[in-house]
């Protein structure tokens, strides 16, 4: 099991041909540094492919996911990066509306 304490999403698309070194360079460029126990998420322009780079404190892991149908729910009209909770990451990987997880999904009496 890879320990992940923080999850960050880059909004700008990334070329999915990128390997580990290119993805790590992109993390440093976008986020400033690759912090231990942190996952960094990138998607392609069509949002049907995603790469996750995780720094485990010793080295880096690079994982890829490709959806045969549909798209990942990726933010539009947002600049920079976003922080996600673990439940939001789980929803995103499944293709669910991760923005509705946590505080955003609470229904209150009007």
C-alpha positions in Angstrom: 0.0 0.0 0.0 1.3 3.4 -0.9 0.7 6.0 1.7 -1.0 9.2 0.3 -1.6 12.1 2.7 -2.4 14.8 0.2 -3.9 14.8 -3.4 -3.3 17.7 -5.9 -4.9 18.0 -9.3 -3.4 20.0 -12.1 -6.1 21.6 -14.2 -4.1 22.1 -17.4 -4.0 19.0 -19.7 -0.8 16.9 -20.0 0.5 14.9 -22.9 -0.1 11.3 -21.8 3.0 10.1 -23.6 5.0 11.6 -20.7 7.0 9.1 -18.7 8.1 9.2 -15.1 10.9 11.9 -15.5 8.7 14.1 -17.7 5.8 13.8 -15.2 8.0 14.5 -12.3 9.4 17.6 -14.1 5.8 18.7 -14.7 5.0 18.3 -11.0 7.9 20.5 -10.0 6.9 23.1 -12.6 3.2 23.2 -11.6 3.4 22.5 -7.9 6.9 23.8 -7.0 8.1 20.5 -5.6 7.2 16.8 -5.3 6.4 16.3 -1.6 6.5 12.9 0.1 3.2 11.0 0.4 1.5 13.3 -2.1 -0.3 12.3 -5.2 -0.4 14.6 -8.3 -3.1 14.1 -10.9 -3.0 15.0 -14.6 -5.4 14.4 -17.4 -5.2 14.7 -21.2 -7.2 17.3 -23.1 -10.1 14.9 -23.7 -10.2 13.9 -20.0 -10.4 10.2 -20.9 -6.9 9.4 -19.6 -5.3 10.3 -16.3 -1.8 9.9 -14.8 -1.0 9.9 -11.1 2.5 10.5 -9.8 3.1 9.7 -6.2 6.2 10.4 -4.2 6.4 7.8 -1.5 9.3 9.4 0.4 12.0 7.3 -1.4 11.1 7.4 -5.1 8.2 8.0 -7.4 5.4 5.9 -8.8 3.5 6.7 -12.0 0.2 5.1 -12.7 -2.1 5.6 -15.7 -5.9 5.0 -16.1 -7.7 5.1 -19.5 -11.5 5.1 -19.7 -12.8 3.2 -22.8 -16.1 5.1 -22.4 -16.9 8.5 -20.9 -14.6 11.0 -19.3 -13.1 11.9 -15.9 -14.9 14.8 -14.3 -12.2 17.4 -14.7 -12.7 21.0 -13.8 -13.1 23.6 -16.6 -12.6 27.4 -16.4 -10.4 27.0 -13.4 -6.7 28.0 -13.4 -3.9 26.4 -11.5 -4.3 23.5 -9.1 -6.9 22.0 -6.8 -6.5 20.0 -3.6 -8.7 16.9 -3.2 -9.7 14.8 -0.3 -9.3 11.0 -0.3 -13.0 10.5 -0.9 -12.9 13.0 -3.8 -10.0 11.0 -5.3 -11.9 7.8 -5.0 -14.9 9.3 -6.7 -12.8 10.9 -9.5 -11.1 7.6 -10.3 -14.6 6.0 -10.7 -15.8 8.8 -12.9 -18.2 10.2 -10.4 -18.8 13.9 -9.7 -16.1 14.3 -7.1 -16.9 17.9 -6.5 -20.1 16.8 -4.7 -18.1 14.8 -2.0 -17.5 16.2 1.5 -18.9 19.7 2.4 -20.2 20.4 -1.1 -22.5 17.3 -0.9 -24.3 18.3 2.3 -28.0 19.1 2.1 -29.3 21.6 4.6 -32.8 22.8 5.4 -33.6 26.0 3.7 
